[in-house]
Amino acid sequence: MIDKASRYAETHEWARLEDGGMVVVGLSSFAIEQLGDVVYMELPAVGGEVTKGEALGVVESVKAAADVYAPVGGKVAAVNDAVQGDPDVLKRDAYGAGWLVKIEAADPKEYEALMLADAYEKFVQNQEQ
Amino acid sequence: MGRRGVRVAASDVPTSIHLRRSYLRERPAALPELSELDVVRHFTELSRRNFGVDTSFYPLGSCTMKYNPKVAERIASYPGFAHLHPLLPQLRMGGILTQGALEVLYEMERLLCEIVGMAAFTMQPLAGAHGELTGIMMMAAYHRHRRNHKTTVLIADSAHGTNPASAAIAGYTVASVPSDAQGGMDVQALKGMLNDQVAGLMLTCPNTLGLFNPNVREICDLIHSVDGLAYYDGANLNAIVGKVKPADLGFDIVHLNLHKTFATPHGSGGPGSGPVGVVEKLAEFLPVSTVIKRSDGTYALEYDRPNSIGYIAPFYGNFGIILRAYVYILMLGREGLERVAENAVLNANYVREKLKDYYHLPYPQVCKHECVFSAARQAERGVHALDIAKALIDRGFHPPTMYFPTTVKEALMIEPTETESKETLDAFIDAMIEIARLAETHPEQITAAPTTTPVGRLDETAAARNLNIASL
């Protein structure tokens, strides 16, 4: 499932622009399905700086461990601590309660450069083949 | 009750020590009361649940679970080796008591130098990943020595996870180089990532898809063009041992896993051994100590190494493992080692050819020592790589490596090794074909596996989320 209101990075993070220039970030359903059951999440501290394309955290599942990359750069304004206690929320509600961090985007162009939902859907289909 | 395995003699030492009452038990300790026979039966029963190369076929891709010849075990248990104290070589007059062991270390270094074409080796690293860290630390020492400012190590996206971990622990930033459509490192992408910051590149060859990269020399040349070093991850040397020397491909640093290529026991955490070899220009950075041969033919440990990266392990590595590998190499000789590679590659291609109509093969070309299938076709019926692995357990086989390399969806990575007979391979192939057919007709039988084991499907997620080591 792909959330139409979000934009996407090639590394399978979704990003959604909220009022006031805040960008909410999470992992796409496709990524979560590929990972299998998530057992551990490492997320940045509130107030830290992240750079677009660089790792902001780690997701570990029964199958693999992978970096989560920042789809936009900026300051980490909020972190969803609930995910660490209940990783299943990623599977239940990837685009809602399963959000990971909120970033005060430093450069709006970085958000604009992300894929739209339709483009991401095609991207995933290509990866499937 | 009241049974016991050992009767402890009554103490004839006068006890005049009086302990404070608060330190004394009020009731005897509730120790298990078992006869020697009870204990023997218990542990024998547990050992029969064990699975190993000595019991069954173990095609765990990338791990090279080959047979460990018993002659190596026998020689390693000789009291002259097994009872040596590791401090002896450093003690006065200890040298004379350890000449045999030092000769083994020295000769093993020479043999490995010959096999991979390096100038010098250290036998000290205690496992493959430890060898990687040692190798990258020498890479860093080399650049420091030349006053190069380097920040980044390039690693293939299909690499073992230990590669980026080793580079990161050594202080480097890791950049992942994508694979091309043939499964090898994408040379064009690599060119785009090269700059003066690149300290080196780590490459497994053949790679984790079991494919030998035809561009490997060009890749090493490209790395050298920015004064970077080419690191050979020897995890898959088994496929080319005796056939190709990594030094001839352009590599500067090589680590080997003695427990893979040279048939020492492994699994469940060791003891491992990960010797590292380097070209001449890096020899001064090898860890202390090294074994030298004096002009009178005697052996000694050398500590005076001013540019060394220092100590990386206590004493001289896992000597018992090095000794087993030494026996293995001497037993096989030059021709024998070549046949290891030939038969490992033949066996993997036999399995690949026989199963390719039943399982999706994302990279269909001739492979080296292992082949990577995808269970994508079966997954459409709800049968995943994990389910196929469990079904193999019921059929008496150890599962292959699953979900790795991560560049292949639903990966099943099969490495038969050279020590298996055609009959064993055929039995495994039959089991895999049967599972593929059942996945079509009765997928529920595969997803219910295993049914013949003491415990069924374990909840791996719960185990990882709520780790309880007290119950181990």
Interface residues (C-beta under 8 A of the other chain):
Chain A: Q34 G36 D37 V39 Y40 V62 K63 A64 A65 A66 P87 E128
Chain B: G161 M402 Y403 F404 T406 K409 E460 T461 A464 R465
